[in-house]
Amino acid sequence: MEFRPQDFGANLQNEHRFATYFYRVTQDVAAFKDKEVVNSYHHVEDFKDADLRKARNEAIEYLAERYSTLPEGFIFPYLSPEQHAANPDKEFSAYSHSVLLVEFYNDEVFEEWPVAGEEEQDVREGLEHEVEVWLKNGLGEPPYITPVIPRNRYLSGSSAK
């Protein structure tokens, strides 16, 4: 359960709470026909390790491997945003993913910080938080994440859930 913004101070900034950190990868694929979802797939995988650097690398490697094994289309071909805009009634498949840094206190109190695959502003905030966490834990700055999927392989801004 994600908490509401007004709970942030009470739940996360309490000096008696200690967070554990790990990475989470989410993947969503959906097929659309007649503007309706006709099939979908959602998967979440967590990467936990005492060494946060190792967990991050494993999450990114996992995502790259999973992406490279996607078929050419999930029932229908993937369309770029431009292709979809040019022919909005054509059936198509959409793919999206996220890499999240999870700040975990307990099953009811946690925050997911996107470090890849989400809206640009959200990712920027997530990356800033990730740097703070890594520096606080003596890990230095995290390395740059190379984008896993080419922009023409998914419909930007779509939710395949």
Chimera marker file (.cmm) of the C-alpha trace (Angstrom):
<marker_set name="trace">
<marker id="1" x="0.000" y="0.000" z="0.000" r="1" g="1" b="0" radius="0.5"/>
<marker id="2" x="1.413" y="3.330" z="-0.962" r="1" g="1" b="0" radius="0.5"/>
<marker id="3" x="0.791" y="6.136" z="1.515" r="1" g="1" b="0" radius="0.5"/>
<marker id="4" x="-0.845" y="9.469" z="0.861" r="1" g="1" b="0" radius="0.5"/>
<marker id="5" x="1.360" y="12.594" z="0.630" r="1" g="1" b="0" radius="0.5"/>
<marker id="6" x="0.075" y="13.944" z="3.936" r="1" g="1" b="0" radius="0.5"/>
<marker id="7" x="1.332" y="10.746" z="5.618" r="1" g="1" b="0" radius="0.5"/>
<marker id="8" x="4.871" y="11.241" z="4.299" r="1" g="1" b="0" radius="0.5"/>
<marker id="9" x="6.187" y="13.187" z="7.257" r="1" g="1" b="0" radius="0.5"/>
<marker id="10" x="4.504" y="11.039" z="9.860" r="1" g="1" b="0" radius="0.5"/>
<marker id="11" x="5.500" y="7.726" z="8.308" r="1" g="1" b="0" radius="0.5"/>
<marker id="12" x="8.846" y="8.235" z="6.601" r="1" g="1" b="0" radius="0.5"/>
<marker id="13" x="10.532" y="11.044" z="8.450" r="1" g="1" b="0" radius="0.5"/>
<marker id="14" x="10.065" y="9.441" z="11.853" r="1" g="1" b="0" radius="0.5"/>
<marker id="15" x="13.606" y="9.069" z="13.229" r="1" g="1" b="0" radius="0.5"/>
<marker id="16" x="12.634" y="5.711" z="14.802" r="1" g="1" b="0" radius="0.5"/>
<marker id="17" x="11.929" y="4.133" z="11.420" r="1" g="1" b="0" radius="0.5"/>
<marker id="18" x="14.658" y="2.557" z="9.343" r="1" g="1" b="0" radius="0.5"/>
<marker id="19" x="14.253" y="1.910" z="5.660" r="1" g="1" b="0" radius="0.5"/>
<marker id="20" x="15.534" y="-0.965" z="3.628" r="1" g="1" b="0" radius="0.5"/>
<marker id="21" x="16.087" y="-0.356" z="-0.055" r="1" g="1" b="0" radius="0.5"/>
<marker id="22" x="15.720" y="-2.592" z="-3.071" r="1" g="1" b="0" radius="0.5"/>
<marker id="23" x="14.895" y="-2.349" z="-6.753" r="1" g="1" b="0" radius="0.5"/>
<marker id="24" x="11.673" y="-3.370" z="-8.466" r="1" g="1" b="0" radius="0.5"/>
<marker id="25" x="11.077" y="-3.943" z="-12.170" r="1" g="1" b="0" radius="0.5"/>
<marker id="26" x="7.554" y="-3.730" z="-13.590" r="1" g="1" b="0" radius="0.5"/>
<marker id="27" x="6.616" y="-4.728" z="-17.115" r="1" g="1" b="0" radius="0.5"/>
<marker id="28" x="3.315" y="-4.250" z="-18.897" r="1" g="1" b="0" radius="0.5"/>
<marker id="29" x="2.299" y="-5.391" z="-22.355" r="1" g="1" b="0" radius="0.5"/>
<marker id="30" x="-1.158" y="-4.986" z="-23.855" r="1" g="1" b="0" radius="0.5"/>
<marker id="31" x="-2.842" y="-5.625" z="-27.176" r="1" g="1" b="0" radius="0.5"/>
<marker id="32" x="-5.548" y="-3.217" z="-28.365" r="1" g="1" b="0" radius="0.5"/>
<marker id="33" x="-8.242" y="-3.755" z="-30.995" r="1" g="1" b="0" radius="0.5"/>
<marker id="34" x="-11.181" y="-1.439" z="-31.632" r="1" g="1" b="0" radius="0.5"/>
<marker id="35" x="-9.791" y="0.772" z="-28.832" r="1" g="1" b="0" radius="0.5"/>
<marker id="36" x="-10.295" y="-2.061" z="-26.316" r="1" g="1" b="0" radius="0.5"/>
<marker id="37" x="-7.676" y="-4.136" z="-24.498" r="1" g="1" b="0" radius="0.5"/>
<marker id="38" x="-7.932" y="-7.683" z="-25.857" r="1" g="1" b="0" radius="0.5"/>
<marker id="39" x="-5.008" y="-9.174" z="-23.962" r="1" g="1" b="0" radius="0.5"/>
<marker id="40" x="-2.539" y="-7.949" z="-21.349" r="1" g="1" b="0" radius="0.5"/>
<marker id="41" x="0.402" y="-9.062" z="-19.256" r="1" g="1" b="0" radius="0.5"/>
<marker id="42" x="1.718" y="-7.495" z="-16.046" r="1" g="1" b="0" radius="0.5"/>
<marker id="43" x="4.796" y="-8.671" z="-14.162" r="1" g="1" b="0" radius="0.5"/>
<marker id="44" x="6.648" y="-7.353" z="-11.095" r="1" g="1" b="0" radius="0.5"/>
<marker id="45" x="10.039" y="-8.629" z="-9.958" r="1" g="1" b="0" radius="0.5"/>
<marker id="46" x="11.951" y="-7.456" z="-6.857" r="1" g="1" b="0" radius="0.5"/>
<marker id="47" x="15.746" y="-7.410" z="-6.565" r="1" g="1" b="0" radius="0.5"/>
<marker id="48" x="17.011" y="-7.442" z="-2.995" r="1" g="1" b="0" radius="0.5"/>
<marker id="49" x="20.625" y="-7.686" z="-1.937" r="1" g="1" b="0" radius="0.5"/>
<marker id="50" x="22.656" y="-6.303" z="0.943" r="1" g="1" b="0" radius="0.5"/>
<marker id="51" x="24.735" y="-4.595" z="-1.777" r="1" g="1" b="0" radius="0.5"/>
<marker id="52" x="22.373" y="-2.096" z="-3.398" r="1" g="1" b="0" radius="0.5"/>
<marker id="53" x="24.740" y="-1.802" z="-6.377" r="1" g="1" b="0" radius="0.5"/>
<marker id="54" x="24.348" y="-5.517" z="-7.086" r="1" g="1" b="0" radius="0.5"/>
<marker id="55" x="20.548" y="-5.342" z="-6.737" r="1" g="1" b="0" radius="0.5"/>
<marker id="56" x="20.423" y="-2.425" z="-9.193" r="1" g="1" b="0" radius="0.5"/>
<marker id="57" x="22.626" y="-4.191" z="-11.730" r="1" g="1" b="0" radius="0.5"/>
<marker id="58" x="20.557" y="-7.374" z="-11.459" r="1" g="1" b="0" radius="0.5"/>
<marker id="59" x="17.328" y="-5.412" z="-11.990" r="1" g="1" b="0" radius="0.5"/>
<marker id="60" x="18.660" y="-3.684" z="-15.104" r="1" g="1" b="0" radius="0.5"/>
<marker id="61" x="20.144" y="-6.917" z="-16.517" r="1" g="1" b="0" radius="0.5"/>
<marker id="62" x="16.857" y="-8.715" z="-15.857" r="1" g="1" b="0" radius="0.5"/>
<marker id="63" x="14.880" y="-6.015" z="-17.659" r="1" g="1" b="0" radius="0.5"/>
<marker id="64" x="17.258" y="-6.015" z="-20.636" r="1" g="1" b="0" radius="0.5"/>
<marker id="65" x="17.034" y="-9.803" z="-20.917" r="1" g="1" b="0" radius="0.5"/>
<marker id="66" x="13.248" y="-9.837" z="-20.609" r="1" g="1" b="0" radius="0.5"/>
<marker id="67" x="12.936" y="-7.069" z="-23.179" r="1" g="1" b="0" radius="0.5"/>
<marker id="68" x="15.238" y="-8.793" z="-25.653" r="1" g="1" b="0" radius="0.5"/>
<marker id="69" x="13.029" y="-11.904" z="-25.546" r="1" g="1" b="0" radius="0.5"/>
<marker id="70" x="9.775" y="-10.067" z="-26.314" r="1" g="1" b="0" radius="0.5"/>
<marker id="71" x="8.206" y="-11.268" z="-29.552" r="1" g="1" b="0" radius="0.5"/>
<marker id="72" x="7.991" y="-8.792" z="-32.451" r="1" g="1" b="0" radius="0.5"/>
<marker id="73" x="4.428" y="-8.072" z="-31.415" r="1" g="1" b="0" radius="0.5"/>
<marker id="74" x="2.190" y="-9.045" z="-28.540" r="1" g="1" b="0" radius="0.5"/>
<marker id="75" x="-0.633" y="-10.378" z="-30.734" r="1" g="1" b="0" radius="0.5"/>
<marker id="76" x="-0.409" y="-7.203" z="-32.869" r="1" g="1" b="0" radius="0.5"/>
<marker id="77" x="2.628" y="-5.174" z="-34.000" r="1" g="1" b="0" radius="0.5"/>
<marker id="78" x="4.072" y="-2.516" z="-31.702" r="1" g="1" b="0" radius="0.5"/>
<marker id="79" x="3.437" y="0.987" z="-32.979" r="1" g="1" b="0" radius="0.5"/>
<marker id="80" x="5.417" y="4.144" z="-32.393" r="1" g="1" b="0" radius="0.5"/>
<marker id="81" x="3.453" y="7.158" z="-31.093" r="1" g="1" b="0" radius="0.5"/>
<marker id="82" x="3.628" y="8.644" z="-34.592" r="1" g="1" b="0" radius="0.5"/>
<marker id="83" x="2.330" y="5.448" z="-36.221" r="1" g="1" b="0" radius="0.5"/>
<marker id="84" x="-0.540" y="5.237" z="-33.735" r="1" g="1" b="0" radius="0.5"/>
<marker id="85" x="-1.453" y="8.915" z="-34.224" r="1" g="1" b="0" radius="0.5"/>
<marker id="86" x="-1.506" y="8.423" z="-38.006" r="1" g="1" b="0" radius="0.5"/>
<marker id="87" x="-3.844" y="5.423" z="-37.758" r="1" g="1" b="0" radius="0.5"/>
<marker id="88" x="-5.603" y="5.432" z="-34.354" r="1" g="1" b="0" radius="0.5"/>
<marker id="89" x="-8.086" y="2.690" z="-35.320" r="1" g="1" b="0" radius="0.5"/>
<marker id="90" x="-5.397" y="0.135" z="-36.210" r="1" g="1" b="0" radius="0.5"/>
<marker id="91" x="-4.925" y="-2.721" z="-33.743" r="1" g="1" b="0" radius="0.5"/>
<marker id="92" x="-1.584" y="-2.539" z="-31.936" r="1" g="1" b="0" radius="0.5"/>
<marker id="93" x="0.428" y="-3.704" z="-28.956" r="1" g="1" b="0" radius="0.5"/>
<marker id="94" x="2.049" y="-1.458" z="-26.363" r="1" g="1" b="0" radius="0.5"/>
<marker id="95" x="4.927" y="-2.160" z="-24.001" r="1" g="1" b="0" radius="0.5"/>
<marker id="96" x="6.086" y="-0.240" z="-20.949" r="1" g="1" b="0" radius="0.5"/>
<marker id="97" x="8.438" y="-0.864" z="-18.062" r="1" g="1" b="0" radius="0.5"/>
<marker id="98" x="9.662" y="0.814" z="-14.918" r="1" g="1" b="0" radius="0.5"/>
<marker id="99" x="12.706" y="0.428" z="-12.731" r="1" g="1" b="0" radius="0.5"/>
<marker id="100" x="11.891" y="1.587" z="-9.215" r="1" g="1" b="0" radius="0.5"/>
<marker id="101" x="13.995" y="2.172" z="-6.125" r="1" g="1" b="0" radius="0.5"/>
<marker id="102" x="11.796" y="0.998" z="-3.258" r="1" g="1" b="0" radius="0.5"/>
<marker id="103" x="12.207" y="2.678" z="0.124" r="1" g="1" b="0" radius="0.5"/>
<marker id="104" x="10.618" y="0.057" z="2.382" r="1" g="1" b="0" radius="0.5"/>
<marker id="105" x="9.642" y="0.454" z="6.011" r="1" g="1" b="0" radius="0.5"/>
<marker id="106" x="6.953" y="-2.209" z="6.295" r="1" g="1" b="0" radius="0.5"/>
<marker id="107" x="4.179" y="-3.711" z="4.161" r="1" g="1" b="0" radius="0.5"/>
<marker id="108" x="2.028" y="-0.650" z="4.754" r="1" g="1" b="0" radius="0.5"/>
<marker id="109" x="4.663" y="2.085" z="4.571" r="1" g="1" b="0" radius="0.5"/>
<marker id="110" x="6.906" y="2.294" z="1.532" r="1" g="1" b="0" radius="0.5"/>
<marker id="111" x="7.649" y="4.586" z="-1.367" r="1" g="1" b="0" radius="0.5"/>
<marker id="112" x="8.539" y="3.690" z="-4.961" r="1" g="1" b="0" radius="0.5"/>
<marker id="113" x="10.962" y="6.074" z="-6.674" r="1" g="1" b="0" radius="0.5"/>
<marker id="114" x="11.092" y="5.628" z="-10.475" r="1" g="1" b="0" radius="0.5"/>
<marker id="115" x="14.621" y="5.679" z="-11.869" r="1" g="1" b="0" radius="0.5"/>
<marker id="116" x="13.679" y="4.591" z="-15.420" r="1" g="1" b="0" radius="0.5"/>
<marker id="117" x="10.626" y="4.125" z="-17.604" r="1" g="1" b="0" radius="0.5"/>
<marker id="118" x="8.242" y="6.709" z="-16.126" r="1" g="1" b="0" radius="0.5"/>
<marker id="119" x="7.428" y="10.355" z="-16.857" r="1" g="1" b="0" radius="0.5"/>
<marker id="120" x="10.564" y="12.498" z="-17.153" r="1" g="1" b="0" radius="0.5"/>
<marker id="121" x="9.873" y="14.641" z="-14.061" r="1" g="1" b="0" radius="0.5"/>
<marker id="122" x="9.111" y="11.576" z="-11.914" r="1" g="1" b="0" radius="0.5"/>
<marker id="123" x="12.322" y="9.872" z="-13.071" r="1" g="1" b="0" radius="0.5"/>
<marker id="124" x="14.347" y="13.025" z="-12.385" r="1" g="1" b="0" radius="0.5"/>
<marker id="125" x="13.004" y="13.122" z="-8.801" r="1" g="1" b="0" radius="0.5"/>
<marker id="126" x="13.602" y="9.385" z="-8.419" r="1" g="1" b="0" radius="0.5"/>
<marker id="127" x="17.189" y="9.677" z="-9.630" r="1" g="1" b="0" radius="0.5"/>
<marker id="128" x="17.833" y="12.576" z="-7.251" r="1" g="1" b="0" radius="0.5"/>
<marker id="129" x="16.496" y="10.493" z="-4.357" r="1" g="1" b="0" radius="0.5"/>
<marker id="130" x="18.547" y="7.500" z="-5.490" r="1" g="1" b="0" radius="0.5"/>
<marker id="131" x="21.730" y="9.625" z="-5.400" r="1" g="1" b="0" radius="0.5"/>
<marker id="132" x="20.861" y="10.754" z="-1.848" r="1" g="1" b="0" radius="0.5"/>
<marker id="133" x="20.313" y="7.156" z="-0.728" r="1" g="1" b="0" radius="0.5"/>
<marker id="134" x="23.515" y="5.907" z="-2.334" r="1" g="1" b="0" radius="0.5"/>
<marker id="135" x="25.597" y="8.764" z="-0.896" r="1" g="1" b="0" radius="0.5"/>
<marker id="136" x="24.031" y="8.314" z="2.546" r="1" g="1" b="0" radius="0.5"/>
<marker id="137" x="25.026" y="4.638" z="2.402" r="1" g="1" b="0" radius="0.5"/>
<marker id="138" x="28.595" y="5.331" z="1.229" r="1" g="1" b="0" radius="0.5"/>
<marker id="139" x="28.064" y="3.895" z="-2.268" r="1" g="1" b="0" radius="0.5"/>
<marker id="140" x="29.016" y="6.971" z="-4.291" r="1" g="1" b="0" radius="0.5"/>
<marker id="141" x="26.761" y="8.037" z="-7.157" r="1" g="1" b="0" radius="0.5"/>
<marker id="142" x="24.848" y="5.394" z="-9.116" r="1" g="1" b="0" radius="0.5"/>
<marker id="143" x="25.891" y="4.903" z="-12.751" r="1" g="1" b="0" radius="0.5"/>
<marker id="144" x="23.767" y="6.207" z="-15.608" r="1" g="1" b="0" radius="0.5"/>
<marker id="145" x="21.008" y="3.848" z="-16.777" r="1" g="1" b="0" radius="0.5"/>
<marker id="146" x="21.156" y="3.286" z="-20.531" r="1" g="1" b="0" radius="0.5"/>
<marker id="147" x="17.597" y="3.096" z="-21.916" r="1" g="1" b="0" radius="0.5"/>
<marker id="148" x="16.605" y="-0.540" z="-22.432" r="1" g="1" b="0" radius="0.5"/>
<marker id="149" x="14.019" y="-0.106" z="-25.172" r="1" g="1" b="0" radius="0.5"/>
<marker id="150" x="14.103" y="1.970" z="-28.338" r="1" g="1" b="0" radius="0.5"/>
<marker id="151" x="11.467" y="4.708" z="-28.442" r="1" g="1" b="0" radius="0.5"/>
<marker id="152" x="9.704" y="3.128" z="-31.438" r="1" g="1" b="0" radius="0.5"/>
<marker id="153" x="9.010" y="-0.146" z="-29.617" r="1" g="1" b="0" radius="0.5"/>
<marker id="154" x="6.260" y="1.165" z="-27.380" r="1" g="1" b="0" radius="0.5"/>
<marker id="155" x="3.468" y="3.669" z="-27.351" r="1" g="1" b="0" radius="0.5"/>
<marker id="156" x="4.718" y="6.566" z="-25.230" r="1" g="1" b="0" radius="0.5"/>
<marker id="157" x="2.452" y="7.502" z="-22.372" r="1" g="1" b="0" radius="0.5"/>
<marker id="158" x="0.247" y="4.456" z="-22.722" r="1" g="1" b="0" radius="0.5"/>
<marker id="159" x="-0.541" y="2.264" z="-19.803" r="1" g="1" b="0" radius="0.5"/>
<marker id="160" x="-0.548" y="-1.367" z="-20.695" r="1" g="1" b="0" radius="0.5"/>
<marker id="161" x="-2.156" y="-2.437" z="-17.459" r="1" g="1" b="0" radius="0.5"/>
<link id1="1" id2="2" r="1" g="1" b="0" radius="0.2"/>
<link id1="2" id2="3" r="1" g="1" b="0" radius="0.2"/>
<link id1="3" id2="4" r="1" g="1" b="0" radius="0.2"/>
<link id1="4" id2="5" r="1" g="1" b="0" radius="0.2"/>
<link id1="5" id2="6" r="1" g="1" b="0" radius="0.2"/>
<link id1="6" id2="7" r="1" g="1" b="0" radius="0.2"/>
<link id1="7" id2="8" r="1" g="1" b="0" radius="0.2"/>
<link id1="8" id2="9" r="1" g="1" b="0" radius="0.2"/>
<link id1="9" id2="10" r="1" g="1" b="0" radius="0.2"/>
<link id1="10" id2="11" r="1" g="1" b="0" radius="0.2"/>
<link id1="11" id2="12" r="1" g="1" b="0" radius="0.2"/>
<link id1="12" id2="13" r="1" g="1" b="0" radius="0.2"/>
<link id1="13" id2="14" r="1" g="1" b="0" radius="0.2"/>
<link id1="14" id2="15" r="1" g="1" b="0" radius="0.2"/>
<link id1="15" id2="16" r="1" g="1" b="0" radius="0.2"/>
<link id1="16" id2="17" r="1" g="1" b="0" radius="0.2"/>
<link id1="17" id2="18" r="1" g="1" b="0" radius="0.2"/>
<link id1="18" id2="19" r="1" g="1" b="0" radius="0.2"/>
<link id1="19" id2="20" r="1" g="1" b="0" radius="0.2"/>
<link id1="20" id2="21" r="1" g="1" b="0" radius="0.2"/>
<link id1="21" id2="22" r="1" g="1" b="0" radius="0.2"/>
<link id1="22" id2="23" r="1" g="1" b="0" radius="0.2"/>
<link id1="23" id2="24" r="1" g="1" b="0" radius="0.2"/>
<link id1="24" id2="25" r="1" g="1" b="0" radius="0.2"/>
<link id1="25" id2="26" r="1" g="1" b="0" radius="0.2"/>
<link id1="26" id2="27" r="1" g="1" b="0" radius="0.2"/>
<link id1="27" id2="28" r="1" g="1" b="0" radius="0.2"/>
<link id1="28" id2="29" r="1" g="1" b="0" radius="0.2"/>
<link id1="29" id2="30" r="1" g="1" b="0" radius="0.2"/>
<link id1="30" id2="31" r="1" g="1" b="0" radius="0.2"/>
<link id1="31" id2="32" r="1" g="1" b="0" radius="0.2"/>
<link id1="32" id2="33" r="1" g="1" b="0" radius="0.2"/>
<link id1="33" id2="34" r="1" g="1" b="0" radius="0.2"/>
<link id1="34" id2="35" r="1" g="1" b="0" radius="0.2"/>
<link id1="35" id2="36" r="1" g="1" b="0" radius="0.2"/>
<link id1="36" id2="37" r="1" g="1" b="0" radius="0.2"/>
<link id1="37" id2="38" r="1" g="1" b="0" radius="0.2"/>
<link id1="38" id2="39" r="1" g="1" b="0" radius="0.2"/>
<link id1="39" id2="40" r="1" g="1" b="0" radius="0.2"/>
<link id1="40" id2="41" r="1" g="1" b="0" radius="0.2"/>
<link id1="41" id2="42" r="1" g="1" b="0" radius="0.2"/>
<link id1="42" id2="43" r="1" g="1" b="0" radius="0.2"/>
<link id1="43" id2="44" r="1" g="1" b="0" radius="0.2"/>
<link id1="44" id2="45" r="1" g="1" b="0" radius="0.2"/>
<link id1="45" id2="46" r="1" g="1" b="0" radius="0.2"/>
<link id1="46" id2="47" r="1" g="1" b="0" radius="0.2"/>
<link id1="47" id2="48" r="1" g="1" b="0" radius="0.2"/>
<link id1="48" id2="49" r="1" g="1" b="0" radius="0.2"/>
<link id1="49" id2="50" r="1" g="1" b="0" radius="0.2"/>
<link id1="50" id2="51" r="1" g="1" b="0" radius="0.2"/>
<link id1="51" id2="52" r="1" g="1" b="0" radius="0.2"/>
<link id1="52" id2="53" r="1" g="1" b="0" radius="0.2"/>
<link id1="53" id2="54" r="1" g="1" b="0" radius="0.2"/>
<link id1="54" id2="55" r="1" g="1" b="0" radius="0.2"/>
<link id1="55" id2="56" r="1" g="1" b="0" radius="0.2"/>
<link id1="56" id2="57" r="1" g="1" b="0" radius="0.2"/>
<link id1="57" id2="58" r="1" g="1" b="0" radius="0.2"/>
<link id1="58" id2="59" r="1" g="1" b="0" radius="0.2"/>
<link id1="59" id2="60" r="1" g="1" b="0" radius="0.2"/>
<link id1="60" id2="61" r="1" g="1" b="0" radius="0.2"/>
<link id1="61" id2="62" r="1" g="1" b="0" radius="0.2"/>
<link id1="62" id2="63" r="1" g="1" b="0" radius="0.2"/>
<link id1="63" id2="64" r="1" g="1" b="0" radius="0.2"/>
<link id1="64" id2="65" r="1" g="1" b="0" radius="0.2"/>
<link id1="65" id2="66" r="1" g="1" b="0" radius="0.2"/>
<link id1="66" id2="67" r="1" g="1" b="0" radius="0.2"/>
<link id1="67" id2="68" r="1" g="1" b="0" radius="0.2"/>
<link id1="68" id2="69" r="1" g="1" b="0" radius="0.2"/>
<link id1="69" id2="70" r="1" g="1" b="0" radius="0.2"/>
<link id1="70" id2="71" r="1" g="1" b="0" radius="0.2"/>
<link id1="71" id2="72" r="1" g="1" b="0" radius="0.2"/>
<link id1="72" id2="73" r="1" g="1" b="0" radius="0.2"/>
<link id1="73" id2="74" r="1" g="1" b="0" radius="0.2"/>
<link id1="74" id2="75" r="1" g="1" b="0" radius="0.2"/>
<link id1="75" id2="76" r="1" g="1" b="0" radius="0.2"/>
<link id1="76" id2="77" r="1" g="1" b="0" radius="0.2"/>
<link id1="77" id2="78" r="1" g="1" b="0" radius="0.2"/>
<link id1="78" id2="79" r="1" g="1" b="0" radius="0.2"/>
<link id1="79" id2="80" r="1" g="1" b="0" radius="0.2"/>
<link id1="80" id2="81" r="1" g="1" b="0" radius="0.2"/>
<link id1="81" id2="82" r="1" g="1" b="0" radius="0.2"/>
<link id1="82" id2="83" r="1" g="1" b="0" radius="0.2"/>
<link id1="83" id2="84" r="1" g="1" b="0" radius="0.2"/>
<link id1="84" id2="85" r="1" g="1" b="0" radius="0.2"/>
<link id1="85" id2="86" r="1" g="1" b="0" radius="0.2"/>
<link id1="86" id2="87" r="1" g="1" b="0" radius="0.2"/>
<link id1="87" id2="88" r="1" g="1" b="0" radius="0.2"/>
<link id1="88" id2="89" r="1" g="1" b="0" radius="0.2"/>
<link id1="89" id2="90" r="1" g="1" b="0" radius="0.2"/>
<link id1="90" id2="91" r="1" g="1" b="0" radius="0.2"/>
<link id1="91" id2="92" r="1" g="1" b="0" radius="0.2"/>
<link id1="92" id2="93" r="1" g="1" b="0" radius="0.2"/>
<link id1="93" id2="94" r="1" g="1" b="0" radius="0.2"/>
<link id1="94" id2="95" r="1" g="1" b="0" radius="0.2"/>
<link id1="95" id2="96" r="1" g="1" b="0" radius="0.2"/>
<link id1="96" id2="97" r="1" g="1" b="0" radius="0.2"/>
<link id1="97" id2="98" r="1" g="1" b="0" radius="0.2"/>
<link id1="98" id2="99" r="1" g="1" b="0" radius="0.2"/>
<link id1="99" id2="100" r="1" g="1" b="0" radius="0.2"/>
<link id1="100" id2="101" r="1" g="1" b="0" radius="0.2"/>
<link id1="101" id2="102" r="1" g="1" b="0" radius="0.2"/>
<link id1="102" id2="103" r="1" g="1" b="0" radius="0.2"/>
<link id1="103" id2="104" r="1" g="1" b="0" radius="0.2"/>
<link id1="104" id2="105" r="1" g="1" b="0" radius="0.2"/>
<link id1="105" id2="106" r="1" g="1" b="0" radius="0.2"/>
<link id1="106" id2="107" r="1" g="1" b="0" radius="0.2"/>
<link id1="107" id2="108" r="1" g="1" b="0" radius="0.2"/>
<link id1="108" id2="109" r="1" g="1" b="0" radius="0.2"/>
<link id1="109" id2="110" r="1" g="1" b="0" radius="0.2"/>
<link id1="110" id2="111" r="1" g="1" b="0" radius="0.2"/>
<link id1="111" id2="112" r="1" g="1" b="0" radius="0.2"/>
<link id1="112" id2="113" r="1" g="1" b="0" radius="0.2"/>
<link id1="113" id2="114" r="1" g="1" b="0" radius="0.2"/>
<link id1="114" id2="115" r="1" g="1" b="0" radius="0.2"/>
<link id1="115" id2="116" r="1" g="1" b="0" radius="0.2"/>
<link id1="116" id2="117" r="1" g="1" b="0" radius="0.2"/>
<link id1="117" id2="118" r="1" g="1" b="0" radius="0.2"/>
<link id1="118" id2="119" r="1" g="1" b="0" radius="0.2"/>
<link id1="119" id2="120" r="1" g="1" b="0" radius="0.2"/>
<link id1="120" id2="121" r="1" g="1" b="0" radius="0.2"/>
<link id1="121" id2="122" r="1" g="1" b="0" radius="0.2"/>
<link id1="122" id2="123" r="1" g="1" b="0" radius="0.2"/>
<link id1="123" id2="124" r="1" g="1" b="0" radius="0.2"/>
<link id1="124" id2="125" r="1" g="1" b="0" radius="0.2"/>
<link id1="125" id2="126" r="1" g="1" b="0" radius="0.2"/>
<link id1="126" id2="127" r="1" g="1" b="0" radius="0.2"/>
<link id1="127" id2="128" r="1" g="1" b="0" radius="0.2"/>
<link id1="128" id2="129" r="1" g="1" b="0" radius="0.2"/>
<link id1="129" id2="130" r="1" g="1" b="0" radius="0.2"/>
<link id1="130" id2="131" r="1" g="1" b="0" radius="0.2"/>
<link id1="131" id2="132" r="1" g="1" b="0" radius="0.2"/>
<link id1="132" id2="133" r="1" g="1" b="0" radius="0.2"/>
<link id1="133" id2="134" r="1" g="1" b="0" radius="0.2"/>
<link id1="134" id2="135" r="1" g="1" b="0" radius="0.2"/>
<link id1="135" id2="136" r="1" g="1" b="0" radius="0.2"/>
<link id1="136" id2="137" r="1" g="1" b="0" radius="0.2"/>
<link id1="137" id2="138" r="1" g="1" b="0" radius="0.2"/>
<link id1="138" id2="139" r="1" g="1" b="0" radius="0.2"/>
<link id1="139" id2="140" r="1" g="1" b="0" radius="0.2"/>
<link id1="140" id2="141" r="1" g="1" b="0" radius="0.2"/>
<link id1="141" id2="142" r="1" g="1" b="0" radius="0.2"/>
<link id1="142" id2="143" r="1" g="1" b="0" radius="0.2"/>
<link id1="143" id2="144" r="1" g="1" b="0" radius="0.2"/>
<link id1="144" id2="145" r="1" g="1" b="0" radius="0.2"/>
<link id1="145" id2="146" r="1" g="1" b="0" radius="0.2"/>
<link id1="146" id2="147" r="1" g="1" b="0" radius="0.2"/>
<link id1="147" id2="148" r="1" g="1" b="0" radius="0.2"/>
<link id1="148" id2="149" r="1" g="1" b="0" radius="0.2"/>
<link id1="149" id2="150" r="1" g="1" b="0" radius="0.2"/>
<link id1="150" id2="151" r="1" g="1" b="0" radius="0.2"/>
<link id1="151" id2="152" r="1" g="1" b="0" radius="0.2"/>
<link id1="152" id2="153" r="1" g="1" b="0" radius="0.2"/>
<link id1="153" id2="154" r="1" g="1" b="0" radius="0.2"/>
<link id1="154" id2="155" r="1" g="1" b="0" radius="0.2"/>
<link id1="155" id2="156" r="1" g="1" b="0" radius="0.2"/>
<link id1="156" id2="157" r="1" g="1" b="0" radius="0.2"/>
<link id1="157" id2="158" r="1" g="1" b="0" radius="0.2"/>
<link id1="158" id2="159" r="1" g="1" b="0" radius="0.2"/>
<link id1="159" id2="160" r="1" g="1" b="0" radius="0.2"/>
<link id1="160" id2="161" r="1" g="1" b="0" radius="0.2"/>
</marker_set>
